[in-house]
Amino acid sequence: MPKLRTHKGAQKRIKVTAKKKLLHAQANKSHILTKKASKRKRRLGKMVEASPADRKALKAMLPYDA
């Protein structure tokens, strides 16, 4: 059986914790920030856990990490 390939785009964007949680950065934090409140920008800076609907696909993209 051939080796499984890691999806390099997913590997760069997803962090896998020791307990196998999948964390990713949030969108809406790169530009057009003047109209966004400081509280909102601060909240968007944190990494969040991937939604349950996406976990199966992400685990398939990261066969040796997740």
PQR file with spaces between the fields and no chain letter, atoms N, CA, C, O and H, PARSE charges and radii, in Angstrom:
ATOM       1  N    MET     1       0.845   -1.185    0.000 -0.4000 1.5000
ATOM       2  CA   MET     1       0.000    0.000    0.000 -0.0000 2.0000
ATOM       3  C    MET     1       0.889    1.247    0.000  0.5500 1.7000
ATOM       4  O    MET     1       1.847    1.317    0.770 -0.5500 1.4000
ATOM       5  N    PRO     2       0.584    2.234   -0.854 -0.5600 1.5000
ATOM       6  CA   PRO     2       1.436    3.422   -0.923  0.2800 2.0000
ATOM       7  C    PRO     2       1.292    4.308    0.310  0.5500 1.7000
ATOM       8  O    PRO     2       0.334    4.205    1.076 -0.5500 1.4000
ATOM       9  N    LYS     3       2.272    5.170    0.466 -0.4000 1.5000
ATOM      10  CA   LYS     3       2.218    6.124    1.572 -0.0000 2.0000
ATOM      11  C    LYS     3       1.094    7.126    1.338  0.5500 1.7000
ATOM      12  O    LYS     3       0.750    7.434    0.197 -0.5500 1.4000
ATOM      13  H    LYS     3       3.050    5.253   -0.157  0.4000 1.0000
ATOM      14  N    LEU     4       0.527    7.630    2.428 -0.4000 1.5000
ATOM      15  CA   LEU     4      -0.492    8.674    2.337 -0.0000 2.0000
ATOM      16  C    LEU     4       0.202   10.024    2.239  0.5500 1.7000
ATOM      17  O    LEU     4       1.211   10.261    2.902 -0.5500 1.4000
ATOM      18  H    LEU     4       0.806    7.380    3.355  0.4000 1.0000
ATOM      19  N    ARG     5      -0.338   10.893    1.421 -0.4000 1.5000
ATOM      20  CA   ARG     5       0.261   12.211    1.244 -0.0000 2.0000
ATOM      21  C    ARG     5      -0.393   13.220    2.187  0.5500 1.7000
ATOM      22  O    ARG     5      -1.614   13.256    2.337 -0.5500 1.4000
ATOM      23  H    ARG     5      -1.158   10.700    0.883  0.4000 1.0000
ATOM      24  N    THR     6       0.441   14.027    2.809 -0.4000 1.5000
ATOM      25  CA   THR     6      -0.051   15.112    3.655 -0.0000 2.0000
ATOM      26  C    THR     6      -0.418   16.294    2.766  0.5500 1.7000
ATOM      27  O    THR     6       0.345   16.655    1.870 -0.5500 1.4000
ATOM      28  H    THR     6       1.433   13.998    2.687  0.4000 1.0000
ATOM      29  N    HIS     7      -1.569   16.893    3.003 -0.4000 1.5000
ATOM      30  CA   HIS     7      -1.994   18.088    2.264 -0.0000 2.0000
ATOM      31  C    HIS     7      -1.209   19.268    2.829  0.5500 1.7000
ATOM      32  O    HIS     7      -1.437   19.687    3.964 -0.5500 1.4000
ATOM      33  H    HIS     7      -2.189   16.599    3.731  0.4000 1.0000
ATOM      34  N    LYS     8      -0.286   19.799    2.034 -0.4000 1.5000
ATOM      35  CA   LYS     8       0.647   20.814    2.528 -0.0000 2.0000
ATOM      36  C    LYS     8      -0.052   22.120    2.908  0.5500 1.7000
ATOM      37  O    LYS     8       0.379   22.796    3.842 -0.5500 1.4000
ATOM      38  H    LYS     8      -0.100   19.458    1.112  0.4000 1.0000
ATOM      39  N    GLY     9      -1.117   22.481    2.202 -0.4000 1.5000
ATOM      40  CA   GLY     9      -1.866   23.689    2.552 -0.0000 2.0000
ATOM      41  C    GLY     9      -2.503   23.568    3.918  0.5500 1.7000
ATOM      42  O    GLY     9      -2.484   24.512    4.708 -0.5500 1.4000
ATOM      43  H    GLY     9      -1.467   21.931    1.444  0.4000 1.0000
ATOM      44  N    ALA    10      -3.072   22.400    4.198 -0.4000 1.5000
ATOM      45  CA   ALA    10      -3.688   22.162    5.505 -0.0000 2.0000
ATOM      46  C    ALA    10      -2.621   22.102    6.592  0.5500 1.7000
ATOM      47  O    ALA    10      -2.831   22.589    7.703 -0.5500 1.4000
ATOM      48  H    ALA    10      -3.088   21.633    3.557  0.4000 1.0000
ATOM      49  N    GLN    11      -1.480   21.507    6.271 -0.4000 1.5000
ATOM      50  CA   GLN    11      -0.406   21.381    7.257 -0.0000 2.0000
ATOM      51  C    GLN    11       0.096   22.753    7.715  0.5500 1.7000
ATOM      52  O    GLN    11       0.448   22.931    8.881 -0.5500 1.4000
ATOM      53  H    GLN    11      -1.309   21.112    5.369  0.4000 1.0000
ATOM      54  N    LYS    12       0.129   23.718    6.799 -0.4000 1.5000
ATOM      55  CA   LYS    12       0.602   25.060    7.134 -0.0000 2.0000
ATOM      56  C    LYS    12      -0.424   25.855    7.944  0.5500 1.7000
ATOM      57  O    LYS    12      -0.057   26.768    8.684 -0.5500 1.4000
ATOM      58  H    LYS    12      -0.156   23.574    5.851  0.4000 1.0000
ATOM      59  N    ARG    13      -1.700   25.514    7.808 -0.4000 1.5000
ATOM      60  CA   ARG    13      -2.765   26.299    8.432 -0.0000 2.0000
ATOM      61  C    ARG    13      -3.323   25.705    9.713  0.5500 1.7000
ATOM      62  O    ARG    13      -3.932   26.426   10.503 -0.5500 1.4000
ATOM      63  H    ARG    13      -1.998   24.772    7.207  0.4000 1.0000
ATOM      64  N    ILE    14      -3.136   24.423    9.940 -0.4000 1.5000
ATOM      65  CA   ILE    14      -3.743   23.727   11.070 -0.0000 2.0000
ATOM      66  C    ILE    14      -2.660   23.321   12.059  0.5500 1.7000
ATOM      67  O    ILE    14      -1.622   22.786   11.668 -0.5500 1.4000
ATOM      68  H    ILE    14      -2.641   23.837    9.298  0.4000 1.0000
ATOM      69  N    LYS    15      -2.905   23.579   13.345 -0.4000 1.5000
ATOM      70  CA   LYS    15      -1.991   23.136   14.401 -0.0000 2.0000
ATOM      71  C    LYS    15      -2.677   22.003   15.153  0.5500 1.7000
ATOM      72  O    LYS    15      -3.833   22.130   15.556 -0.5500 1.4000
ATOM      73  H    LYS    15      -3.748   24.014   13.662  0.4000 1.0000
ATOM      74  N    VAL    16      -1.965   20.895   15.343 -0.4000 1.5000
ATOM      75  CA   VAL    16      -2.517   19.751   16.064 -0.0000 2.0000
ATOM      76  C    VAL    16      -1.918   19.751   17.466  0.5500 1.7000
ATOM      77  O    VAL    16      -0.697   19.753   17.622 -0.5500 1.4000
ATOM      78  H    VAL    16      -1.025   20.791   15.016  0.4000 1.0000
ATOM      79  N    THR    17      -2.772   19.749   18.480 -0.4000 1.5000
ATOM      80  CA   THR    17      -2.309   19.758   19.862 -0.0000 2.0000
ATOM      81  C    THR    17      -1.940   18.344   20.302  0.5500 1.7000
ATOM      82  O    THR    17      -2.144   17.385   19.558 -0.5500 1.4000
ATOM      83  H    THR    17      -3.764   19.748   18.353  0.4000 1.0000
ATOM      84  N    ALA    18      -1.403   18.219   21.502 -0.4000 1.5000
ATOM      85  CA   ALA    18      -1.025   16.914   22.039 -0.0000 2.0000
ATOM      86  C    ALA    18      -2.237   16.005   22.212  0.5500 1.7000
ATOM      87  O    ALA    18      -2.127   14.783   22.114 -0.5500 1.4000
ATOM      88  H    ALA    18      -1.237   18.998   22.106  0.4000 1.0000
ATOM      89  N    LYS    19      -3.390   16.610   22.467 -0.4000 1.5000
ATOM      90  CA   LYS    19      -4.621   15.816   22.622 -0.0000 2.0000
ATOM      91  C    LYS    19      -5.373   15.672   21.305  0.5500 1.7000
ATOM      92  O    LYS    19      -6.553   15.323   21.294 -0.5500 1.4000
ATOM      93  H    LYS    19      -3.480   17.603   22.547  0.4000 1.0000
ATOM      94  N    LYS    20      -4.681   15.943   20.183 -0.4000 1.5000
ATOM      95  CA   LYS    20      -5.218   15.768   18.830 -0.0000 2.0000
ATOM      96  C    LYS    20      -6.354   16.724   18.476  0.5500 1.7000
ATOM      97  O    LYS    20      -7.160   16.428   17.594 -0.5500 1.4000
ATOM      98  H    LYS    20      -3.723   16.227   20.192  0.4000 1.0000
ATOM      99  N    LYS    21      -6.424   17.868   19.156 -0.4000 1.5000
ATOM     100  CA   LYS    21      -7.377   18.899   18.753 -0.0000 2.0000
ATOM     101  C    LYS    21      -6.784   19.629   17.548  0.5500 1.7000
ATOM     102  O    LYS    21      -5.568   19.788   17.450 -0.5500 1.4000
ATOM     103  H    LYS    21      -5.769   18.109   19.873  0.4000 1.0000
ATOM     104  N    LEU    22      -7.639   20.065   16.645 -0.4000 1.5000
ATOM     105  CA   LEU    22      -7.203   20.773   15.447 -0.0000 2.0000
ATOM     106  C    LEU    22      -7.518   22.256   15.615  0.5500 1.7000
ATOM     107  O    LEU    22      -8.684   22.638   15.710 -0.5500 1.4000
ATOM     108  H    LEU    22      -8.627   19.935   16.725  0.4000 1.0000
ATOM     109  N    LEU    23      -6.483   23.089   15.650 -0.4000 1.5000
ATOM     110  CA   LEU    23      -6.653   24.528   15.846 -0.0000 2.0000
ATOM     111  C    LEU    23      -6.316   25.274   14.565  0.5500 1.7000
ATOM     112  O    LEU    23      -5.417   24.879   13.823 -0.5500 1.4000
ATOM     113  H    LEU    23      -5.536   22.779   15.573  0.4000 1.0000
ATOM     114  N    HIS    24      -7.043   26.357   14.308 -0.4000 1.5000
ATOM     115  CA   HIS    24      -6.765   27.189   13.142 -0.0000 2.0000
ATOM     116  C    HIS    24      -7.009   28.653   13.494  0.5500 1.7000
ATOM     117  O    HIS    24      -7.749   28.972   14.425 -0.5500 1.4000
ATOM     118  H    HIS    24      -7.774   26.679   14.911  0.4000 1.0000
ATOM     119  N    ALA    25      -6.371   29.532   12.731 -0.4000 1.5000
ATOM     120  CA   ALA    25      -6.564   30.971   12.918 -0.0000 2.0000
ATOM     121  C    ALA    25      -7.906   31.375   12.320  0.5500 1.7000
ATOM     122  O    ALA    25      -8.443   30.684   11.454 -0.5500 1.4000
ATOM     123  H    ALA    25      -5.770   29.273   11.976  0.4000 1.0000
ATOM     124  N    GLN    26      -8.438   32.490   12.784 -0.4000 1.5000
ATOM     125  CA   GLN    26      -9.722   32.974   12.292 -0.0000 2.0000
ATOM     126  C    GLN    26      -9.529   33.952   11.134  0.5500 1.7000
ATOM     127  O    GLN    26      -8.474   34.571   10.990 -0.5500 1.4000
ATOM     128  H    GLN    26      -8.001   33.052   13.487  0.4000 1.0000
ATOM     129  N    ALA    27     -10.557   34.073   10.324 -0.4000 1.5000
ATOM     130  CA   ALA    27     -10.537   34.991    9.187 -0.0000 2.0000
ATOM     131  C    ALA    27     -10.851   36.419    9.652  0.5500 1.7000
ATOM     132  O    ALA    27     -11.140   36.645   10.827 -0.5500 1.4000
ATOM     133  H    ALA    27     -11.414   33.571   10.441  0.4000 1.0000
ATOM     134  N    ASN    28     -10.794   37.362    8.735 -0.4000 1.5000
ATOM     135  CA   ASN    28     -11.146   38.775    8.956 -0.0000 2.0000
ATOM     136  C    ASN    28     -10.158   39.508    9.856  0.5500 1.7000
ATOM     137  O    ASN    28     -10.570   40.378   10.623 -0.5500 1.4000
ATOM     138  H    ASN    28     -10.560   37.178    7.780  0.4000 1.0000
ATOM     139  N    LYS    29      -8.877   39.188    9.787 -0.4000 1.5000
ATOM     140  CA   LYS    29      -7.888   39.828   10.646 -0.0000 2.0000
ATOM     141  C    LYS    29      -6.719   40.401    9.844  0.5500 1.7000
ATOM     142  O    LYS    29      -5.746   40.865   10.439 -0.5500 1.4000
ATOM     143  H    LYS    29      -8.542   38.481    9.164  0.4000 1.0000
ATOM     144  N    SER    30      -6.788   40.381    8.498 -0.4000 1.5000
ATOM     145  CA   SER    30      -5.610   40.771    7.734 -0.0000 2.0000
ATOM     146  C    SER    30      -5.644   42.211    7.209  0.5500 1.7000
ATOM     147  O    SER    30      -4.610   42.879    7.197 -0.5500 1.4000
ATOM     148  H    SER    30      -7.578   40.004    8.015  0.4000 1.0000
ATOM     149  N    HIS    31      -6.799   42.696    6.780 -0.4000 1.5000
ATOM     150  CA   HIS    31      -6.864   44.068    6.257 -0.0000 2.0000
ATOM     151  C    HIS    31      -8.268   44.617    6.465  0.5500 1.7000
ATOM     152  O    HIS    31      -9.173   43.898    6.888 -0.5500 1.4000
ATOM     153  H    HIS    31      -7.639   42.154    6.790  0.4000 1.0000
ATOM     154  N    ILE    32      -8.439   45.903    6.162 -0.4000 1.5000
ATOM     155  CA   ILE    32      -9.687   46.640    6.444 -0.0000 2.0000
ATOM     156  C    ILE    32     -10.014   46.524    7.933  0.5500 1.7000
ATOM     157  O    ILE    32     -11.113   46.115    8.309 -0.5500 1.4000
ATOM     158  H    ILE    32      -7.704   46.488    5.818  0.4000 1.0000
ATOM     159  N    LEU    33      -9.052   46.887    8.768 -0.4000 1.5000
ATOM     160  CA   LEU    33      -9.206   46.722   10.212 -0.0000 2.0000
ATOM     161  C    LEU    33      -9.689   47.988   10.915  0.5500 1.7000
ATOM     162  O    LEU    33     -10.049   47.936   12.091 -0.5500 1.4000
ATOM     163  H    LEU    33      -8.159   47.219    8.464  0.4000 1.0000
ATOM     164  N    THR    34      -9.703   49.119   10.219 -0.4000 1.5000
ATOM     165  CA   THR    34     -10.053   50.373   10.888 -0.0000 2.0000
ATOM     166  C    THR    34     -11.501   50.402   11.346  0.5500 1.7000
ATOM     167  O    THR    34     -11.811   51.012   12.369 -0.5500 1.4000
ATOM     168  H    THR    34      -9.411   49.161    9.263  0.4000 1.0000
ATOM     169  N    LYS    35     -12.377   49.764   10.622 -0.4000 1.5000
ATOM     170  CA   LYS    35     -13.795   49.778   10.998 -0.0000 2.0000
ATOM     171  C    LYS    35     -14.154   48.697   12.018  0.5500 1.7000
ATOM     172  O    LYS    35     -15.298   48.632   12.468 -0.5500 1.4000
ATOM     173  H    LYS    35     -12.125   49.268    9.791  0.4000 1.0000
ATOM     174  N    LYS    36     -13.206   47.860   12.382 -0.4000 1.5000
ATOM     175  CA   LYS    36     -13.471   46.788   13.347 -0.0000 2.0000
ATOM     176  C    LYS    36     -13.033   47.236   14.737  0.5500 1.7000
ATOM     177  O    LYS    36     -11.993   47.875   14.898 -0.5500 1.4000
ATOM     178  H    LYS    36     -12.277   47.912   12.017  0.4000 1.0000
ATOM     179  N    ALA    37     -13.825   46.896   15.721 -0.4000 1.5000
ATOM     180  CA   ALA    37     -13.542   47.296   17.100 -0.0000 2.0000
ATOM     181  C    ALA    37     -12.309   46.571   17.630  0.5500 1.7000
ATOM     182  O    ALA    37     -11.988   45.468   17.188 -0.5500 1.4000
ATOM     183  H    ALA    37     -14.669   46.377   15.590  0.4000 1.0000
ATOM     184  N    SER    38     -11.625   47.202   18.581 -0.4000 1.5000
ATOM     185  CA   SER    38     -10.440   46.598   19.189 -0.0000 2.0000
ATOM     186  C    SER    38     -10.775   45.262   19.827  0.5500 1.7000
ATOM     187  O    SER    38     -10.001   44.309   19.733 -0.5500 1.4000
ATOM     188  H    SER    38     -11.887   48.098   18.940  0.4000 1.0000
ATOM     189  N    LYS    39     -11.924   45.194   20.472 -0.4000 1.5000
ATOM     190  CA   LYS    39     -12.349   43.947   21.115 -0.0000 2.0000
ATOM     191  C    LYS    39     -12.503   42.830   20.085  0.5500 1.7000
ATOM     192  O    LYS    39     -12.101   41.691   20.322 -0.5500 1.4000
ATOM     193  H    LYS    39     -12.553   45.968   20.548  0.4000 1.0000
ATOM     194  N    ARG    40     -13.082   43.170   18.953 -0.4000 1.5000
ATOM     195  CA   ARG    40     -13.285   42.178   17.890 -0.0000 2.0000
ATOM     196  C    ARG    40     -11.947   41.708   17.319  0.5500 1.7000
ATOM     197  O    ARG    40     -11.748   40.515   17.091 -0.5500 1.4000
ATOM     198  H    ARG    40     -13.408   44.096   18.761  0.4000 1.0000
ATOM     199  N    LYS    41     -11.031   42.652   17.089 -0.4000 1.5000
ATOM     200  CA   LYS    41      -9.712   42.297   16.554 -0.0000 2.0000
ATOM     201  C    LYS    41      -8.933   41.436   17.538  0.5500 1.7000
ATOM     202  O    LYS    41      -8.228   40.509   17.138 -0.5500 1.4000
ATOM     203  H    LYS    41     -11.192   43.621   17.275  0.4000 1.0000
ATOM     204  N    ARG    42      -9.061   41.739   18.814 -0.4000 1.5000
ATOM     205  CA   ARG    42      -8.389   40.959   19.849 -0.0000 2.0000
ATOM     206  C    ARG    42      -8.942   39.534   19.883  0.5500 1.7000
ATOM     207  O    ARG    42      -8.187   38.569   20.001 -0.5500 1.4000
ATOM     208  H    ARG    42      -9.634   42.492   19.139  0.4000 1.0000
ATOM     209  N    ARG    43     -10.256   39.413   19.779 -0.4000 1.5000
ATOM     210  CA   ARG    43     -10.907   38.101   19.800 -0.0000 2.0000
ATOM     211  C    ARG    43     -10.534   37.279   18.561  0.5500 1.7000
ATOM     212  O    ARG    43     -10.361   36.063   18.645 -0.5500 1.4000
ATOM     213  H    ARG    43     -10.869   40.197   19.683  0.4000 1.0000
ATOM     214  N    LEU    44     -10.411   37.950   17.417 -0.4000 1.5000
ATOM     215  CA   LEU    44     -10.065   37.255   16.177 -0.0000 2.0000
ATOM     216  C    LEU    44      -8.609   36.791   16.153  0.5500 1.7000
ATOM     217  O    LEU    44      -8.240   35.957   15.326 -0.5500 1.4000
ATOM     218  H    LEU    44     -10.552   38.938   17.348  0.4000 1.0000
ATOM     219  N    GLY    45      -7.786   37.319   17.047 -0.4000 1.5000
ATOM     220  CA   GLY    45      -6.381   36.937   17.069 -0.0000 2.0000
ATOM     221  C    GLY    45      -6.130   35.554   17.633  0.5500 1.7000
ATOM     222  O    GLY    45      -5.059   34.986   17.419 -0.5500 1.4000
ATOM     223  H    GLY    45      -8.086   37.997   17.719  0.4000 1.0000
ATOM     224  N    LYS    46      -7.090   35.005   18.346 -0.4000 1.5000
ATOM     225  CA   LYS    46      -6.893   33.713   18.999 -0.0000 2.0000
ATOM     226  C    LYS    46      -7.161   32.563   18.032  0.5500 1.7000
ATOM     227  O    LYS    46      -7.971   32.680   17.112 -0.5500 1.4000
ATOM     228  H    LYS    46      -7.959   35.467   18.520  0.4000 1.0000
ATOM     229  N    MET    47      -6.462   31.449   18.258 -0.4000 1.5000
ATOM     230  CA   MET    47      -6.703   30.235   17.482 -0.0000 2.0000
ATOM     231  C    MET    47      -7.951   29.560   18.041  0.5500 1.7000
ATOM     232  O    MET    47      -8.188   29.589   19.249 -0.5500 1.4000
ATOM     233  H    MET    47      -5.804   31.354   19.005  0.4000 1.0000
ATOM     234  N    VAL    48      -8.740   28.960   17.175 -0.4000 1.5000
ATOM     235  CA   VAL    48      -9.962   28.275   17.595 -0.0000 2.0000
ATOM     236  C    VAL    48      -9.932   26.829   17.109  0.5500 1.7000
ATOM     237  O    VAL    48      -9.234   26.489   16.154 -0.5500 1.4000
ATOM     238  H    VAL    48      -8.548   28.937   16.194  0.4000 1.0000
ATOM     239  N    GLU    49     -10.701   25.999   17.783 -0.4000 1.5000
ATOM     240  CA   GLU    49     -10.772   24.589   17.418 -0.0000 2.0000
ATOM     241  C    GLU    49     -11.629   24.431   16.160  0.5500 1.7000
ATOM     242  O    GLU    49     -12.624   25.134   15.986 -0.5500 1.4000
ATOM     243  H    GLU    49     -11.268   26.275   18.559  0.4000 1.0000
ATOM     244  N    ALA    50     -11.239   23.510   15.295 -0.4000 1.5000
ATOM     245  CA   ALA    50     -11.993   23.256   14.067 -0.0000 2.0000
ATOM     246  C    ALA    50     -13.375   22.715   14.405  0.5500 1.7000
ATOM     247  O    ALA    50     -13.548   22.003   15.394 -0.5500 1.4000
ATOM     248  H    ALA    50     -10.431   22.938   15.436  0.4000 1.0000
ATOM     249  N    SER    51     -14.349   23.057   13.583 -0.4000 1.5000
ATOM     250  CA   SER    51     -15.723   22.622   13.837 -0.0000 2.0000
ATOM     251  C    SER    51     -15.849   21.114   13.614  0.5500 1.7000
ATOM     252  O    SER    51     -15.097   20.537   12.828 -0.5500 1.4000
ATOM     253  H    SER    51     -14.208   23.636   12.780  0.4000 1.0000
ATOM     254  N    PRO    52     -16.794   20.481   14.301 -0.5600 1.5000
ATOM     255  CA   PRO    52     -16.981   19.029   14.141  0.2800 2.0000
ATOM     256  C    PRO    52     -17.264   18.621   12.695  0.5500 1.7000
ATOM     257  O    PRO    52     -16.894   17.521   12.283 -0.5500 1.4000
ATOM     258  N    ALA    53     -17.909   19.487   11.924 -0.4000 1.5000
ATOM     259  CA   ALA    53     -18.216   19.168   10.528 -0.0000 2.0000
ATOM     260  C    ALA    53     -16.954   19.075    9.670  0.5500 1.7000
ATOM     261  O    ALA    53     -16.943   18.364    8.665 -0.5500 1.4000
ATOM     262  H    ALA    53     -18.210   20.380   12.258  0.4000 1.0000
ATOM     263  N    ASP    54     -15.890   19.787   10.056 -0.4000 1.5000
ATOM     264  CA   ASP    54     -14.653   19.807    9.272 -0.0000 2.0000
ATOM     265  C    ASP    54     -13.614   18.800    9.747  0.5500 1.7000
ATOM     266  O    ASP    54     -12.662   18.520    9.020 -0.5500 1.4000
ATOM     267  H    ASP    54     -15.899   20.364   10.873  0.4000 1.0000
ATOM     268  N    ARG    55     -13.770   18.257   10.933 -0.4000 1.5000
ATOM     269  CA   ARG    55     -12.728   17.409   11.523 -0.0000 2.0000
ATOM     270  C    ARG    55     -12.376   16.188   10.681  0.5500 1.7000
ATOM     271  O    ARG    55     -11.197   15.873   10.514 -0.5500 1.4000
ATOM     272  H    ARG    55     -14.544   18.485   11.524  0.4000 1.0000
ATOM     273  N    LYS    56     -13.372   15.504   10.153 -0.4000 1.5000
ATOM     274  CA   LYS    56     -13.117   14.284    9.384 -0.0000 2.0000
ATOM     275  C    LYS    56     -12.259   14.589    8.154  0.5500 1.7000
ATOM     276  O    LYS    56     -11.303   13.868    7.870 -0.5500 1.4000
ATOM     277  H    LYS    56     -14.329   15.760   10.289  0.4000 1.0000
ATOM     278  N    ALA    57     -12.595   15.648    7.431 -0.4000 1.5000
ATOM     279  CA   ALA    57     -11.847   16.031    6.236 -0.0000 2.0000
ATOM     280  C    ALA    57     -10.427   16.464    6.599  0.5500 1.7000
ATOM     281  O    ALA    57      -9.477   16.125    5.893 -0.5500 1.4000
ATOM     282  H    ALA    57     -13.372   16.234    7.662  0.4000 1.0000
ATOM     283  N    LEU    58     -10.276   17.210    7.692 -0.4000 1.5000
ATOM     284  CA   LEU    58      -8.950   17.670    8.104 -0.0000 2.0000
ATOM     285  C    LEU    58      -8.069   16.509    8.543  0.5500 1.7000
ATOM     286  O    LEU    58      -6.870   16.501    8.261 -0.5500 1.4000
ATOM     287  H    LEU    58     -11.048   17.486    8.265  0.4000 1.0000
ATOM     288  N    LYS    59      -8.645   15.534    9.226 -0.4000 1.5000
ATOM     289  CA   LYS    59      -7.868   14.368    9.645 -0.0000 2.0000
ATOM     290  C    LYS    59      -7.387   13.574    8.433  0.5500 1.7000
ATOM     291  O    LYS    59      -6.297   13.003    8.460 -0.5500 1.4000
ATOM     292  H    LYS    59      -9.619   15.541    9.455  0.4000 1.0000
ATOM     293  N    ALA    60      -8.192   13.534    7.369 -0.4000 1.5000
ATOM     294  CA   ALA    60      -7.782   12.852    6.141 -0.0000 2.0000
ATOM     295  C    ALA    60      -6.648   13.610    5.450  0.5500 1.7000
ATOM     296  O    ALA    60      -5.781   12.998    4.828 -0.5500 1.4000
ATOM     297  H    ALA    60      -9.078   13.998    7.347  0.4000 1.0000
ATOM     298  N    MET    61      -6.652   14.941    5.559 -0.4000 1.5000
ATOM     299  CA   MET    61      -5.598   15.748    4.953 -0.0000 2.0000
ATOM     300  C    MET    61      -4.286   15.646    5.722  0.5500 1.7000
ATOM     301  O    MET    61      -3.213   15.845    5.152 -0.5500 1.4000
ATOM     302  H    MET    61      -7.357   15.439    6.064  0.4000 1.0000
ATOM     303  N    LEU    62      -4.367   15.335    7.021 -0.4000 1.5000
ATOM     304  CA   LEU    62      -3.181   15.256    7.880 -0.0000 2.0000
ATOM     305  C    LEU    62      -3.063   13.840    8.454  0.5500 1.7000
ATOM     306  O    LEU    62      -3.263   13.653    9.654 -0.5500 1.4000
ATOM     307  H    LEU    62      -5.238   15.173    7.484  0.4000 1.0000
ATOM     308  N    PRO    63      -2.744   12.842    7.628 -0.5600 1.5000
ATOM     309  CA   PRO    63      -2.787   11.450    8.092  0.2800 2.0000
ATOM     310  C    PRO    63      -1.786   11.123    9.200  0.5500 1.7000
ATOM     311  O    PRO    63      -2.055   10.243   10.018 -0.5500 1.4000
ATOM     312  N    TYR    64      -0.646   11.802    9.251 -0.4000 1.5000
ATOM     313  CA   TYR    64       0.372   11.458   10.248 -0.0000 2.0000
ATOM     314  C    TYR    64       0.385   12.407   11.435  0.5500 1.7000
ATOM     315  O    TYR    64       1.122   12.180   12.394 -0.5500 1.4000
ATOM     316  H    TYR    64      -0.427   12.516    8.586  0.4000 1.0000
ATOM     317  N    ASP    65      -0.412   13.460   11.388 -0.4000 1.5000
ATOM     318  CA   ASP    65      -0.462   14.427   12.478 -0.0000 2.0000
ATOM     319  C    ASP    65      -1.696   14.236   13.342  0.5500 1.7000
ATOM     320  O    ASP    65      -1.603   14.200   14.569 -0.5500 1.4000
ATOM     321  H    ASP    65      -1.010   13.644   10.608  0.4000 1.0000
ATOM     322  N    ALA    66      -2.847   14.113   12.703 -0.4000 1.5000
ATOM     323  CA   ALA    66      -4.117   14.070   13.439 -0.0000 2.0000
ATOM     324  C    ALA    66      -4.468   12.657   13.887  0.5500 1.7000
ATOM     325  O    ALA    66      -5.505   12.449   14.518 -0.5500 1.4000
ATOM     326  H    ALA    66      -2.922   14.143   11.707  0.4000 1.0000
